[in-house]
Structures are given as structure tokens and as C-alpha cells.
Amino acid sequence: MGRQQVARNQESKSNLSDLMPPVFRVQLVREAGVKRTGISDAHDAVALLRRYLEHEDREHFVTLMLDVKNQVIGIHTVSIGNLNSAIVSPREVFKAAILANAASIILGHNHPSGDTTPSPEDIQVTEVLHQAGKLLHIDVLDHVIIGEAGAFCSLRRDGKMPRD
């Protein structure tokens, strides 16, 4: 190999190292002393979601992220919308769940109008997220809608969750 060839090879290696993308590392950090709450039914999920959503004047779409024992890992606000809608993307719903190593999630949002009747869009987004969860092996256990004066709707309880 001649000197010119060696010089070109070294220059080529130098250019490749300039193209190296940044390397990211993801690590779950838990705060010490935080006790996890267990979820055994829709009423447990409603109690948590109500505290988080009850005073919001716009629609907030959130996920409760659960471990394999249905203990709450955390709550994540996916989207804050307007008076009667919030944009929901599977990518945003499952991003936090994946990072938190969640085994399952419960979807939740408020209806600022107080009426907990699920809209056709509520049913449709639940179906889409259920399918995405199946692909990711993260179960979507329920979708809870919080209204006024203690009113709520559990799509699982009301038989409106997609079937496997």
C-alpha cells in the first residue's frame, strides 16, 4: 500500500468519526420513600384521576402507568387540549410507559362539560391505543372519563373496551 493510499484511508476514518451520532442512555430513576398505590378496579383509578384532573378547565388526556402487580408507577399527561378535545397520539401515549417499564396502562381524561358519555372519538382512540398496546405488549386495561360531582365512565365496566 502506497503512502497516498494510507493517507486516504486515515482521512476516510477521520470523516467517519465526524459522522458518529450522539449516543443516548435512558435510565429510570425512582424517588426514595415514594409508596406505590395499587389499582384493583375502576374506582381506584377514578380516585387517582379525579385528584389529578378535577379542577382542569380544558381536556387533559393522561395515562396511569402500572407495574406487573398493578401498582402505579406514575401518571403522565399526554395532551392538554381545549374545551372539548385533546390530540392523542399512540407515540406520545406509550413513550412514557416504555420509559417507565410499565406492564400496563389505564387511559384517562376529563370532560370539562361534566358529561361523562364517551364520544365516538373517545371510543375510536381507545381502539387505536388498545391495538398499539398489543403490538408493544403493554396492556390497556381501561379508559376512564372523569366528569362533575363524582361522575365517571369506565369503558371497561360499561363494555366499551375493545376485545382481544
Buried (B, 14 or more C-beta within 10 A) or exposed (E): EEEEEEEEEEEEEEEEEEEEEEEEEEEEEEEEEEEBBEBEEBEBBBEBBBEBBEEBEEBBBBBBBBBEEBBBBBBBBBBEBEEEBBEBBBEBBBBBBEBBEBBBBBBBBBBBEEEBEBEEEBBEBBBBBBEBBEEBEBBBBBBBBBBBEEBBBBBBBEEBBBEE
